[in-house]
Amino acid sequence: MTDAASFRQSLSSRRALLAVLVVAALALAGCSALSGGSSALPDPADAADSYRTLDGYSATVSIERSEEDDRRIQIWIDPDGGKTRSKVLAPPSEAGNLYVSTNSSVIRYNATTNEYVRISTSGTDRFERGAQRIRQAIADARAEGETTTNAPPVGGQPLPVVPEKDGSTRENAQFVVSYEGTESIAGRTAHVLNYTAAGDRSQGVLRQQIWLDTEYFVTLRATQVSRLDGNRSTYVFELSNVTFEPDFGTERFAFDPPAGATVNRSESFDVTSYDSRAALAAATTMSVPAPAVPDRYSLVTADRVDGVTFDAVQLRYRAGTSAIYVTKTTEQSYTSTTEGEPVRIGNRTGRYRSTGVQSLVAWECGDYVYTVVGDLQKATMTDIARSVACT
């Protein structure tokens, strides 16, 4: 499962994987609280460490979203080894589709076309970022009613949110987090955290709730209620048939192409990661952007993407659970540079779009498409874009 609640979902598989190779599963819930009081919660660092010690788990994911087909996905997750495998069970139009990710490659298989895409990569930081999200969630719940702008984690990733009416992002949405005790979910004991919109809010995300396993802090369920332009929407995710610490075997995260399957080479590419922008710049003939990001962000990786029909570079920054991605690519269809609100980027006109959980600024310079993706306010996003302009 990939970062499903962002622009990367709405793009093609090539654009999605290029934007960021991240795994995400989203969630819902149960009933009958048994105990309360935030003092029952562990230390935030201990909770994150418990997630880090998890060797693996498997489960069936059920996802229900307003006005969309229900989804069921079988998942196998190995956080310690950086491996994931997911198989779509429903809806029928997607049944059999596979996603297999390791520290060295990502494979997406389309059962309908019997075609797959293979991407070589030096790995991502998604599981460590998940541990940090868990730590933040526990810290917010222990803060006894203080407001937060942090999104609740689901499998280490934030719940999807709808945009506010003015298009503002999650950074402007404040919530009061409360601890509601423990409940039994999927045969496990779970901590229940409730996120309620702070103030008099009638638009956007109104309420969220998550159920975190008390041993490993994997999200077993989650719910979300939101309203946009008078329309109420709900999102529900639930794990069932959960098995922790299974013996996967080496074959679980291998991919054996079905008979007759073909490789979509035009959407296959290699990703090489470096630990500094300078190292990336020395390894590519493409000029590498030098964005001015807020001081609290530090570079996670600098990536070179080599495709059959395109090339790209990407800088990934992180501050706690928040991330910024700056991409430059020769792929002209990477994302639309004509949809969204016009914004001035140097002597170019770019476009700003927001889903509520993430925002994107995109613009063209000659043969290149540039994007900045993050969960920051519009002003900050456009400032970062302007610091890049036409590199």
N, C-alpha and C positions, 0 to 999 in steps of 0.2 A: 504494500500500500504506500502511496506517495503522498506527499504534502498536499492533500486533496482540497483544501479550502482556499486555494490561492489562484493567481493568474495561471500558474503552471498547469492547473487542471483544465483550463479552457483552451489551451494551446494543443497543437499536435504532439505526438509522443516525442518527436525530436526536440521541439521547443521546450516541452515540459522537462525533459531530462537535462537539457542544456541549461535551463534556468537554475535548477538546483536538483540534485539527486537526493531527495528526502523522503522518508517513509511516514505515512500518517494514517491512523484509524480513528474514527470519531464515534461518540458514545451516548448511552442512556441508562436507565433506572429502576429502582424498586421501592420497597415500603417497609414499615414497621421498625422505627428506630428503637434501639435497645439501651443505649447509654449516651450521655452527652458531656459537654464540657471540654474546652480546648486543651485543658491540662492532660487529657488522655492521649493527645497527639504526641508523636515522638519528636525528637530534635530534628529540625529540617535537614541538617547535614547527614544524620543517621538514616533518614528516609531515602535520601539520594544515594547513599552508599548501599542500601539494601537493593535498590534497583540495579546498581552497577554490578552486584554480586550474582545476579540472575544469569544462569547459563543458558536458559531458553524456556520457551513455552509455546504451546499450540492451542488453537481455539477456533470456533466458528463465530464470525462477526455478522451480526444482523444490523442493518442500517435502514431507518425509516425517515424520510424527509417529506415535508408537505409537497403535494403535487408532483411527486416523482415516484418512479417505480422503486419498490423495496429491493434492497440488495442483500445478498448473503455471500460471504467470502470465507474460505478456509485459509487460516494463516499459520505459519511456522516462523517463530522469531528467535534469533540467537543474538541478544544484545552484546554479550561478551565477545563473540566472534565477528560481530558486524554483519550478520547475514539475515536475510528475510526471504520468505517465499509466500506467495499468496495465489490462490486459485479461485476464480469467480464461479459461484454456484448458481446465482440468479442475479438479474433477470435472464431469461432464456437467450436473448440476443447477445449476451456477453459470456454465457456459460462456457467454461473451459479456458478462458483467457488466463495467462500466467504472468506473474512478475517475480523474477528471481534476482536477488541482489547479494553480492559478496563484497569484500574489500577490494576486489580486483576487476569486477565486471557487473554489469546490469543487463538483464535480458527481459524483453517484453514480447510475449507470444500472443498472437491473435488467432484464436481457434477457428473463427469464421473464414479467414483468408488462408489459414495454415501458413502463416508468415511470421517471422520473428526479427527483432532488432537486437543486435549485440553491441554493447558499449563497454569499452575498457576504461577503468577508472582506478585511481589510487586510493579511493575510499572517501567517506564523508564523516562528518562529526555528529550525525543525527542522534545517536544513542547517548552520547555525553550531553548533548543539548537537552535531551529528554530528561536526564537526571537533574539537570539544573532547573527545568520547569517544575519537576516534582518538589524540589527543595523550595522553590518560590511559593508554590501552592500551600505547602504546609506552614511556611512562615507567615503567609497572609492569613491563614485560618487561625493561627495562634495570636494574631495581632489584636484580638478582641474588638471587632467592630470597626477598625480603621478601614478607610477606602483604599482600593488598589486599581491600577489600570492593567494588571497582568491577566492574561487569558488563562483559564484553567487548562491543565494538561490532559490529553487523552492519548494514551500510549506514548506519553512524553511530548506530544504535540498539542497545540491549542485547538479548542473547539472552533468550528467555522462560525462566523458572525455575518450578519447583514450590515450594509453601510447605514450610517445615520442619514437623515434626510438631506443634510447639507454636504454629504459625501465625506465627512470627517472619518478618521481612522480610530482604531482601538485605543490609541494613546489618549484620546479625549473622553473615552467611555469609562466612568468610574463605577466600581462595584464594592459592596460590602460583603465580605466573606465570613460565613459563620460555620462552626462545626456542629453537626447534627447527630453525632454519636456514631454507632456502628450498626450495620445491617448484614444479613446473610444474602449474598449474591452469588449465583452460580456455584453453590456449595462452599463458598469461601466467606470469611468475615471481611467486611470492607468499611473503611472510614468514609463518612458522608460529608461532603463539603458543599455548601449552598452559596451561590453567587447571586446577589440581588442588586439590581440597578440602583445606584445612589441618586438621591434627588427626585424631582418630579419628571421622570422620563416617560414619554408616550411613544417614542420611536426607537428603532434599533433593538439591541438585545435587552430583554427585560429580566430574564432569569435563566440561570444555568445551574446544574447540579452534577456532581461527579462522585463516583464510588471508587475509592482506591483500595486495592488489596492491602490488608494490614501487614502482610509479610514482605511482599515484593514491590508494592506500590504501583503495580500495573492498573490502569483504569479498566474496571470490569463493566461499568455502565456510565452513561452520561446523558443528560437531557439539555435542551435549549429551547426557550420560547422567545420569539422576537416579533416585532411588528414594523412594517414599512408601508407608508402610504395607506394606512388603515387595514392592511392585510396581515393577519396573524399567521405565523409559520412556526412549525415545530421541527426539531431534529432529535432523533433518538438512535442511540448506538448501544449494543449489548453483546457481551461475550457469553458464549455457552460452550459446553464440552471443553472446559479449560483444563489443561494439563501442564503443570510446572515441572521443570527439570526433566523433560523426557530424553530418552536416548535417541537423538536424531539419526546418527550414522552419517557417514560422508556423502551418501547418495541423496539425502534430503535436499541439499542445496545445489545439486548438480542439475543440468538441463540436457536431456537427450531429445533432440528434435524428433517429432513424430514423423512417420513415413511420409515422404513427399513434401515436407516443409521446406520452404525457401527462405533465404536471408534477404531482408530488405536493406541492401547495401547503401542506398542513398540516405537512409535514416540511421545508419550505424556510424559510430565515431569513437575515437579514443580520447580519454581525459587523463592528463598528467598534472599532478598537483605539486606545487612548490611552496616553501615556507616563507617566501618573501616576494614582494613585487619585483625587486631587482633580479632575483633568480629567474622569475618568469620572463622578464624583459630580455635577459641574456639568452633565453632558450627559444625565442620566437622572433620572426622578422616583422611581426605586427607591432606597432607602437602600443604600449600599455597605458591605460588611463591612470592618473594619479589623483583620485577623488579626495576632497576635503570632507571627511566624515566627522561627526561629533567626537570629542576627545575620549569619551568613555568607551568607544568601540576600538577593538583591536583586530588585526588581520588574522583570519583563521587559515585560509589557504589562498594561493594564487593559482588558477587553473588554466592550462592550455588545452583547447579542444580541437582535435584534428578530424575533420569529416571528409567524406568522399567528395562532396560538392561544396563544402563550406569550411571555414576556420573561425575560431573564436577565442577570446580570453575572458576570464571572469575572476573578479576579486570578491572574496567572501569575508565579511566582517561580523563580529559578534560582541554584544555587551549583555552578559547574563543570558536571558531567554530571547532577547531581541537580536535580529539579524538584518544585514544590508547586503545586497548582491549588486555588483556593478558589472555589466556585460557589454562587450563589444564584439560584433560578429559580422561576417560577410553574408550571412543568410538573410536575404531581404524579406523572406516571409516569416522570420522569427516571431514577430508580433506586429500588430497593426500600429502604424505611426500616423493614422488619420482618424482613429476613434478616440473619443474622450474630450476632455476640456483642453483647449489650446493654452500652452504656456510658452513663454519665451526662454529659449536656451541659447545664450550668445546671440548670434545672428540667424538662428534657426527657430522654427516653430515646432515645438514638441507637443506631446499629448500626455495628460495626467488622467489616470483612472484609479478607482479604489473599490475593493470588495468589502471593506470594513475591517478585515483582518490584515490585509496587505494592500499597499498602493504601488503603482508603477508609473514611471515617467519614461517615455520612449521618444526617440528622435533619430533622424537620419543625417549623416554627414558623408557625402560622396558615396563610396561603395560600402559604407558601414552602417549598421543599425546599432544604436546604443540604448541600453535600458538601465534604470535604477529601480530595484525592487526592495521594499522594506515595510516595516510596520510603524512608520513615523508620520508626523503631521505633514500636510501638503507643503508648507513653507520649508521645512527641513529637507524634504525629498527634492524639491526643485532647486534648493541651494546646492545640494550634492551634485545634481545634474549639471548645473551651471559651472561648477568647479571642474567638470570634465569637458563640457562643451564639445568641440571637435578636436580630439587628441590627434 
